[in-house]
Amino acid sequence: MTTYPSPAVSPQTPRRHRAAPQQEPPETDRLRKYRPDLQGLRAVAIMMVVAMHCGILDIHGGVDISFVLSGFLIGSQLLGEISRTGKVSLSKFWARRFRRLAPGASLTIVVTAVFAWSFAGPFSFRDYMKDGFAASLSFINWRLAENGTDYFANDGSQSPYQHFWSLGIEEQFYVVAPIALVVVAWLSRVLTRSRFLIGLFLAAAIAGSLYLSVTQTKSDQPLSYFGTQTRVWELALGVFVALNARLLSRMNLWLAGFLTWVGILGAVGTALLINEDTPLPGYAVAGPVVGAALVIAGGCAAPRLGAEKLLDNPVFDFIGNASYSWYLLHWPLLILFPEIIDREFGYSDRWRVAVFSFLLAVCMHYLIERRFKANVRMVQIPWRGILMGLSLTATAAVVMTLAVRVVPLNIAVQTTANAVTKGYQGPASVKQAVEERDHPVLSQDTLLKTPTDRGDHGCIDQLLVTAFVMQDNCVTGDTSAKKTMVLLGDSHAFQWGNAFNELGLKLHVKVINVTKSGCTPEVYKITREDLGREYTECTAWRKTALDKIDELHPDLIVVTNRVQWTTTRAGADQTFKRLQANGAKLVYMTDTPHPNFAVPDCLAQNSDGVAACSPKSAAMLDFPEFRKAEREEAEKYGFDVIDTIPAFCTTGYCPAVIGGEVVYWDYSHMSGAYSTSLEPYLRPYFKQFLKS
């Protein structure tokens, strides 16, 4: 989000000699120290961001407009100082940044932590605090990219600190930009005695970053969306406009006015054309970015009939003043508000969040931002401002660390200290679990370890892997056995890793795990929202996996995976026919129930309504028609079928706790402990299969 305190600095032409007095600008220059149109543009950007985040209006590009605006304002300040003195006071620059950014950001991070502990799920809380730590140190954009975060997901996976990604990019820019500009400006004076080298440097940065934005969006959308390297061009474009601001100020007034109207209409119009299916950032953000640049560039000439007529008004000025605080506050409130009200989050609630967060932002602006801005000694004596900023940043980081390592989880469910954990113990244990779903026998230790109990045996290839390669940790069970069994599928196959390891040890068979996240063995078209495109890596990986299975000549092949809504009989036929030709014994295991909510969080948050965590089986067995079709196709090609549902559900319910073990570690995958307990359920089947 735009973070410069006021659009008040105009760029100056770099001097050839540091000691030369500043020349008066020619009369044709129309540069102003205060640009009300930029304050209005800032207001437009934040309104776009809040409207999009809150689901009030499907409009993207607000952050991109803000990046351009930040680049122009910071570029104006830095280039102006270089022009006047031949250098930049890094200490004063960073003191200004700390004075502007640190108080509001640190306060938001800490207060959000308090509300998250009070209202959010206890296991989500720990992840949130790790995000808060990354936000406090301005590298959360890289954490989100590494985690493959889908910014627009609507599945409860969003973090209240997620929006700090853009602020992190700007703060990284503030560290590098002044140093880079000073070096390039010095080289420009020495080598060319003009601004040409600065312009060439900025043009290269714009072109290179834009290229990465377009290409990486196709290959790795999370990295492209959150990565600094794909957003630098937006900031650099603003700096480029600042570099040429004096030249732009001499533009024909009619042309300047026309450009500002084209810019504002183009920025908003193209932002409205972007939808949830548009790969971002890529080329799609060029409309808002270029539009913002045109508004800024045309406004340098101060045209009387430009877009400033629209942007310069008391309302936009007021919103622009509170824009930074509004950006900080609206997202945490949006994420935590459903937990606070504890009911379905409706459209009217989205408006409430937008309005209430703005009122809070106004309060924070006047009580926090303006007070620190008025303290000029933090810049006049830079070490004070830097020390203040570092202290607030460190405080937020320490609070986040303590929240992860020291603060106890806010667990509401009643637990039993000495609860026996056996997991699945036959059909009677599932039936008993259904009867006890209101008050399950559960130890706190078991509940606390469940979110990380994902089953360590076997291996699974992650999203961007395009070829299956045999690894030692992919071989489990009795690794010296002569008989070989392949477990083929996605994460719903990998979740059986513990059970199959035990099965291999008991039956003396080698188990080879051939699994990839989100990738069905059947040939279905899969589109990943977190990648923003078709899952082409799955198609490539599937081919290499099937080729490897042919080479292995296993005794038995087990196929299981999460049923997709894109399931087709033709896609199942293609793979099942290929496996049939292998000559191995074939086994198809039906997909496990799918809670579609974080089960450990649900248990921990409900003191009286734990039964809600054990819903009716009809709600857990999604896509029943596709489940049936996939099973029928497997039977057609000679697969023996194992129905897994009796190990999870009975009498119309699927309990969250069975035999003292939490069945799922997240919203879909069974815990490692429960998987281990299912070995006796599978053993009779496989004992028979391996004999035949």
ZAMARGU-4260 file (C-alpha; in steps of 0.2 Angstrom, whole numbers, plus 5000, padded with zeros to 4 digits):
<rodrens>
0) 5000/5000/5000 | 5006/5018/4997 | 5015/5023/5012 | 5022/5040/5009 | 5015/5053/5021
5) 5010/5066/5008 | 5012/5069/4989 | 5022/5084/4992 | 5040/5082/4984 | 5044/5086/4966
10) 5059/5078/4957 | 5074/5089/4952 | 5086/5086/4938 | 5102/5078/4944 | 5117/5091/4945
15) 5133/5089/4936 | 5142/5096/4951 | 5138/5093/4968 | 5142/5111/4974 | 5133/5120/4960
20) 5119/5131/4967 | 5101/5125/4962 | 5095/5134/4947 | 5078/5141/4946 | 5066/5131/4935
25) 5061/5138/4919 | 5044/5147/4918 | 5037/5133/4908 | 5039/5121/4923 | 5023/5118/4932
30) 5029/5106/4945 | 5020/5109/4962 | 5026/5104/4979 | 5009/5098/4983 | 4999/5086/4971
35) 4981/5084/4977 | 4978/5073/4962 | 4990/5060/4970 | 4981/5061/4987 | 4965/5057/4977
40) 4973/5043/4968 | 4979/5036/4984 | 4961/5036/4990 | 4955/5027/4974 | 4968/5014/4977
45) 4963/5010/4995 | 4945/5010/4991 | 4948/4997/4977 | 4958/4986/4988 | 4945/4986/5002
50) 4931/4984/4990 | 4939/4969/4982 | 4945/4961/4999 | 4928/4963/5007 | 4919/4956/4992
55) 4909/4972/4989 | 4915/4974/4971 | 4926/4963/4961 | 4939/4975/4956 | 4958/4971/4957
60) 4973/4982/4954 | 4972/4994/4969 | 4989/4988/4976 | 4997/4990/4959 | 4991/5008/4958
65) 4998/5010/4975 | 5015/5003/4970 | 5017/5015/4956 | 5012/5030/4967 | 5024/5024/4980
70) 5038/5023/4967 | 5034/5041/4961 | 5034/5049/4978 | 5049/5040/4984 | 5058/5043/4968
75) 5054/5061/4969 | 5061/5063/4986 | 5077/5053/4982 | 5080/5061/4965 | 5077/5078/4972
80) 5090/5076/4986 | 5102/5069/4974 | 5099/5084/4962 | 5102/5096/4977 | 5117/5088/4986
85) 5123/5074/4974 | 5120/5061/4988 | 5106/5054/4999 | 5106/5054/5018 | 5102/5036/5020
90) 5100/5038/5039 | 5087/5052/5037 | 5078/5043/5023 | 5076/5027/5033 | 5072/5037/5049
95) 5057/5045/5039 | 5052/5027/5033 | 5052/5020/5051 | 5043/5036/5058 | 5030/5033/5045
100) 5028/5014/5044 | 5033/5006/5060 | 5021/5013/5073 | 5005/5008/5064 | 5012/4991/5058
105) 5019/4986/5074 | 5003/4990/5083 | 4992/4981/5071 | 5003/4966/5072 | 5002/4965/5091
110) 4984/4969/5093 | 4979/4956/5079 | 4989/4943/5089 | 4978/4947/5104 | 4962/4945/5095
115) 4968/4930/5085 | 4972/4921/5102 | 4954/4925/5108 | 4944/4921/5093 | 4954/4911/5080
120) 4956/4892/5080 | 4971/4888/5092 | 4981/4878/5079 | 4978/4892/5066 | 4984/4904/5079
125) 5001/4896/5079 | 5003/4898/5060 | 4996/4916/5061 | 5009/4920/5073 | 5023/4914/5062
130) 5015/4925/5048 | 5015/4939/5060 | 5034/4937/5064 | 5037/4937/5045 | 5027/4953/5043
135) 5036/4962/5057 | 5052/4958/5048 | 5045/4962/5031 | 5048/4946/5023 | 5030/4938/5023
140) 5029/4940/5005 | 5042/4926/5003 | 5034/4915/5016 | 5018/4916/5007 | 5026/4912/4991
145) 5035/4897/4998 | 5019/4891/5006 | 5010/4892/4989 | 4997/4903/4997 | 4981/4906/4986
150) 4978/4925/4991 | 4960/4924/4985 | 4956/4907/4993 | 4939/4906/5002 | 4942/4891/5012
155) 4948/4898/5029 | 4966/4896/5025 | 4969/4915/5024 | 4980/4923/5037 | 4976/4940/5046
160) 4994/4945/5042 | 4993/4940/5023 | 4990/4958/5017 | 5007/4963/5024 | 5015/4955/5008
165) 5014/4972/4998 | 5020/4982/5013 | 5035/4970/5014 | 5039/4972/4995 | 5039/4991/4998
170) 5050/4990/5013 | 5062/4979/5003 | 5062/4993/4990 | 5065/5006/5002 | 5081/4997/5008
175) 5088/4995/4990 | 5081/5009/4980 | 5091/5024/4988 | 5107/5014/4988 | 5105/5009/4969
180) 5099/5027/4964 | 5114/5035/4973 | 5126/5023/4964 | 5118/5025/4947 | 5117/5043/4949
185) 5136/5044/4953 | 5140/5034/4938 | 5129/5044/4927 | 5138/5060/4932 | 5155/5052/4930
190) 5152/5043/4913 | 5138/5053/4904 | 5136/5069/4914 | 5117/5067/4911 | 5102/5057/4918
195) 5103/5045/4904 | 5111/5031/4914 | 5098/5033/4927 | 5084/5031/4914 | 5093/5016/4906
200) 5094/5008/4923 | 5076/5010/4927 | 5071/5005/4910 | 5081/4989/4912 | 5073/4986/4929
205) 5055/4988/4922 | 5058/4977/4907 | 5066/4963/4917 | 5054/4963/4931 | 5039/4964/4919
210) 5046/4949/4909 | 5048/4939/4925 | 5030/4944/4930 | 5023/4937/4914 | 5033/4921/4913
215) 5033/4916/4931 | 5014/4919/4932 | 5013/4904/4920 | 5025/4893/4929 | 5023/4897/4948
220) 5009/4909/4952 | 5011/4911/4970 | 5030/4915/4968 | 5025/4928/4954 | 5011/4935/4965
225) 5021/4938/4981 | 5038/4939/4974 | 5047/4956/4974 | 5056/4952/4958 | 5039/4953/4948
230) 5033/4969/4957 | 5048/4979/4955 | 5043/4985/4938 | 5028/4994/4945 | 5038/5003/4958
235) 5052/5007/4945 | 5039/5014/4933 | 5034/5027/4946 | 5052/5031/4949 | 5054/5033/4930
240) 5040/5045/4929 | 5048/5055/4944 | 5064/5056/4934 | 5056/5064/4920 | 5043/5075/4930
245) 5051/5091/4925 | 5050/5087/4906 | 5032/5081/4908 | 5028/5097/4917 | 5031/5106/4901
250) 5018/5096/4892 | 5004/5103/4882 | 4990/5106/4894 | 4976/5098/4883 | 4987/5083/4880
255) 4991/5082/4899 | 4973/5083/4904 | 4968/5070/4891 | 4982/5058/4898 | 4975/5060/4915
260) 4958/5055/4910 | 4964/5041/4900 | 4974/5035/4914 | 4961/5035/4928 | 4947/5028/4917
265) 4960/5015/4910 | 4966/5010/4927 | 4948/5007/4935 | 4941/5000/4919 | 4954/4987/4916
270) 4954/4983/4935 | 4936/4979/4933 | 4940/4967/4919 | 4951/4956/4930 | 4942/4941/4938
275) 4946/4926/4948 | 4951/4916/4933 | 4964/4929/4927 | 4982/4924/4931 | 4989/4937/4942
280) 5000/4947/4941 | 5006/4944/4924 | 5001/4955/4910 | 4984/4958/4918 | 4990/4972/4930
285) 4998/4982/4916 | 4981/4991/4914 | 4980/4998/4932 | 4999/5001/4932 | 5000/5011/4916
290) 4984/5020/4920 | 4991/5026/4937 | 5007/5031/4928 | 4997/5041/4915 | 4988/5050/4929
295) 5004/5055/4938 | 5013/5060/4922 | 4999/5071/4915 | 4997/5079/4932 | 5015/5085/4932
300) 5009/5098/4920 | 4994/5104/4931 | 4981/5104/4918 | 4966/5114/4923 | 4953/5101/4915
305) 4962/5085/4920 | 4957/5071/4931 | 4962/5081/4946 | 4944/5089/4944 | 4938/5072/4950
310) 4952/5067/4962 | 4954/5083/4971 | 4940/5084/4984 | 4938/5084/5003 | 4931/5066/5004
315) 4946/5059/4994 | 4958/5069/5004 | 4951/5063/5020 | 4951/5045/5014 | 4969/5047/5007
320) 4975/5053/5024 | 4969/5037/5033 | 4973/5025/5018 | 4988/5017/5027 | 4979/5014/5043
325) 4964/5007/5033 | 4975/4996/5023 | 4983/4989/5039 | 4967/4986/5049 | 4953/4981/5036
330) 4961/4964/5032 | 4964/4957/5050 | 4946/4962/5054 | 4939/4954/5039 | 4948/4937/5043
335) 4944/4937/5061 | 4926/4945/5061 | 4917/4928/5056 | 4926/4920/5071 | 4920/4935/5082
340) 4902/4935/5077 | 4902/4916/5077 | 4889/4915/5063 | 4888/4914/5044 | 4897/4929/5037
345) 4885/4938/5025 | 4886/4952/5013 | 4880/4965/5025 | 4894/4960/5037 | 4907/4964/5023
350) 4900/4982/5023 | 4901/4982/5042 | 4920/4977/5041 | 4924/4990/5028 | 4915/5004/5037
355) 4921/4999/5055 | 4939/4997/5049 | 4939/5014/5041 | 4933/5022/5057 | 4947/5013/5067
360) 4959/5019/5053 | 4954/5037/5056 | 4957/5035/5074 | 4974/5027/5072 | 4978/5040/5059
365) 4975/5055/5071 | 4981/5046/5087 | 4996/5037/5081 | 5002/5042/5063 | 5000/5061/5065
370) 5008/5061/5082 | 5024/5052/5075 | 5024/5063/5060 | 5024/5078/5070 | 5040/5073/5079
375) 5052/5080/5067 | 5067/5077/5079 | 5066/5059/5073 | 5072/5064/5056 | 5083/5079/5062
380) 5092/5067/5073 | 5091/5051/5062 | 5097/5039/5075 | 5082/5042/5086 | 5070/5038/5072
385) 5079/5023/5067 | 5081/5017/5085 | 5062/5020/5087 | 5058/5010/5072 | 5070/4996/5076
390) 5063/4995/5094 | 5045/4994/5088 | 5049/4981/5075 | 5059/4971/5087 | 5045/4972/5100
395) 5032/4965/5087 | 5044/4951/5082 | 5047/4946/5100 | 5029/4946/5104 | 5026/4934/5089
400) 5040/4923/5095 | 5033/4922/5112 | 5016/4918/5105 | 5022/4903/5095 | 5034/4896/5109
405) 5027/4902/5126 | 5008/4907/5125 | 4997/4892/5129 | 4984/4888/5116 | 4966/4894/5119
410) 4958/4876/5120 | 4940/4875/5124 | 4936/4857/5123 | 4936/4846/5138 | 4950/4834/5138
415) 4955/4819/5148 | 4973/4817/5154 | 4974/4798/5154 | 4964/4795/5138 | 4969/4778/5130
420) 4974/4781/5112 | 4971/4765/5101 | 4963/4772/5086 | 4953/4760/5075 | 4949/4744/5084
425) 4936/4736/5073 | 4918/4741/5068 | 4913/4743/5086 | 4926/4757/5089 | 4918/4767/5076
430) 4901/4764/5082 | 4906/4769/5100 | 4914/4785/5093 | 4898/4790/5085 | 4889/4787/5102
435) 4902/4798/5110 | 4903/4812/5097 | 4896/4825/5110 | 4909/4821/5123 | 4924/4811/5115
440) 4937/4803/5126 | 4952/4814/5121 | 4968/4819/5129 | 4975/4836/5127 | 4992/4829/5122
445) 4984/4819/5107 | 4975/4835/5101 | 4990/4846/5102 | 5001/4834/5092 | 4988/4830/5078
450) 4990/4845/5067 | 5008/4840/5064 | 5005/4821/5064 | 5005/4819/5045 | 5013/4802/5043
455) 5032/4803/5040 | 5033/4787/5030 | 5034/4787/5011 | 5036/4803/5001 | 5025/4814/4990
460) 5031/4825/4976 | 5025/4843/4978 | 5015/4854/4965 | 5029/4859/4954 | 5038/4843/4952
465) 5036/4836/4934 | 5044/4819/4934 | 5043/4805/4946 | 5061/4800/4952 | 5063/4785/4964
470) 5070/4790/4981 | 5075/4779/4996 | 5062/4787/5007 | 5049/4782/4995 | 5052/4763/4999
475) 5044/4757/5015 | 5038/4741/5023 | 5050/4727/5022 | 5063/4734/5010 | 5072/4718/5008
480) 5056/4708/5003 | 5055/4700/4986 | 5037/4705/4983 | 5033/4723/4979 | 5018/4733/4981
485) 5015/4751/4973 | 5004/4764/4981 | 4999/4776/4968 | 4989/4792/4970 | 4989/4809/4977
490) 4989/4815/4995 | 4974/4804/4999 | 4986/4790/4994 | 5000/4797/5004 | 4989/4798/5020
495) 4989/4779/5020 | 5008/4779/5021 | 5009/4774/5040 | 4996/4760/5037 | 5005/4753/5022
500) 5022/4754/5031 | 5015/4743/5045 | 5006/4732/5032 | 5023/4729/5022 | 5032/4724/5038
505) 5018/4712/5044 | 5016/4704/5027 | 5034/4705/5021 | 5032/4715/5006 | 5041/4731/4999
510) 5030/4746/4997 | 5035/4759/4984 | 5025/4775/4986 | 5022/4784/4970 | 5012/4800/4975
515) 5011/4818/4970 | 5001/4832/4978 | 4984/4835/4970 | 4988/4823/4956 | 4976/4809/4952
520) 4983/4794/4943 | 4967/4795/4932 | 4968/4807/4917 | 4957/4821/4923 | 4960/4839/4919
525) 4964/4848/4935 | 4965/4866/4937 | 4974/4873/4953 | 4968/4889/4961 | 4984/4891/4970
530) 4993/4890/4953 | 4980/4900/4944 | 4981/4888/4929 | 4979/4870/4923 | 4990/4858/4933
535) 5001/4853/4919 | 5014/4847/4931 | 5002/4833/4935 | 5001/4827/4917 | 5019/4827/4915
540) 5022/4818/4931 | 5009/4805/4929 | 5017/4799/4912 | 5034/4797/4921 | 5026/4788/4936
545) 5016/4775/4925 | 5032/4772/4915 | 5042/4769/4931 | 5028/4757/4937 | 5030/4747/4921
550) 5049/4745/4924 | 5046/4739/4942 | 5035/4725/4937 | 5026/4725/4954 | 5016/4711/4961
555) 5002/4722/4966 | 4997/4740/4962 | 4985/4750/4974 | 4976/4765/4967 | 4968/4778/4978
560) 4965/4796/4977 | 4954/4811/4981 | 4939/4811/4969 | 4938/4826/4958 | 4924/4836/4952
565) 4932/4834/4935 | 4931/4815/4936 | 4926/4806/4919 | 4924/4788/4915 | 4936/4791/4900
570) 4950/4798/4911 | 4948/4783/4923 | 4948/4771/4908 | 4964/4778/4901 | 4974/4774/4917
575) 4966/4758/4922 | 4968/4751/4905 | 4987/4755/4906 | 4988/4747/4923 | 4979/4732/4918
580) 4992/4729/4904 | 5006/4729/4917 | 5000/4712/4923 | 5001/4715/4942 | 4987/4712/4954
585) 4976/4728/4955 | 4967/4735/4970 | 4956/4751/4971 | 4953/4759/4988 | 4938/4771/4988
590) 4942/4789/4994 | 4941/4793/5012 | 4928/4805/5019 | 4931/4824/5017 | 4927/4835/5032
595) 4931/4851/5022 | 4935/4860/5039 | 4950/4860/5050 | 4945/4845/5062 | 4958/4849/5076
600) 4953/4867/5076 | 4935/4862/5077 | 4938/4851/5092 | 4948/4863/5101 | 4936/4878/5099
605) 4920/4869/5104 | 4917/4866/5122 | 4899/4861/5120 | 4896/4858/5102 | 4909/4845/5098
610) 4896/4835/5089 | 4897/4848/5075 | 4915/4841/5071 | 4907/4824/5068 | 4895/4828/5054
615) 4883/4816/5045 | 4892/4805/5032 | 4881/4812/5018 | 4891/4829/5021 | 4908/4820/5021
620) 4906/4809/5006 | 4907/4823/4992 | 4904/4820/4974 | 4895/4803/4977 | 4891/4801/4958
625) 4909/4803/4954 | 4914/4791/4968 | 4902/4778/4960 | 4908/4781/4943 | 4927/4779/4947
630) 4923/4763/4957 | 4913/4755/4943 | 4927/4759/4930 | 4940/4751/4942 | 4929/4735/4943
635) 4928/4735/4924 | 4946/4733/4923 | 4948/4719/4936 | 4952/4729/4951 | 4948/4722/4968
640) 4939/4735/4978 | 4942/4740/4996 | 4928/4751/5003 | 4937/4762/5016 | 4921/4771/5023
645) 4917/4758/5037 | 4934/4763/5045 | 4928/4781/5046 | 4909/4781/5047 | 4894/4771/5053
650) 4876/4774/5057 | 4876/4789/5046 | 4890/4799/5055 | 4909/4801/5053 | 4916/4804/5070
655) 4931/4816/5072 | 4938/4805/5086 | 4939/4786/5086 | 4948/4776/5099 | 4955/4792/5107
660) 4964/4797/5091 | 4959/4812/5081 | 4955/4805/5064 | 4961/4820/5053 | 4976/4832/5055
665) 4968/4845/5044 | 4952/4847/5033 | 4954/4831/5022 | 4969/4820/5027 | 4969/4807/5041
670) 4982/4809/5055 | 4997/4798/5055 | 4992/4790/5071 | 4975/4785/5064 | 4982/4779/5048
675) 4994/4767/5058 | 4979/4760/5068 | 4971/4755/5051 | 4984/4742/5047 | 4973/4728/5054
680) 4958/4734/5044 | 4968/4732/5028 | 4978/4716/5032 | 4965/4703/5028 | 4962/4710/5011
685) 4980/4711/5006 | 4985/4695/5014 | 4972/4687/5002 | 4978/4698/4987 | 4996/4693/4989
690) 4992/4675/4990 | 4982/4674/4974
</rodrens>
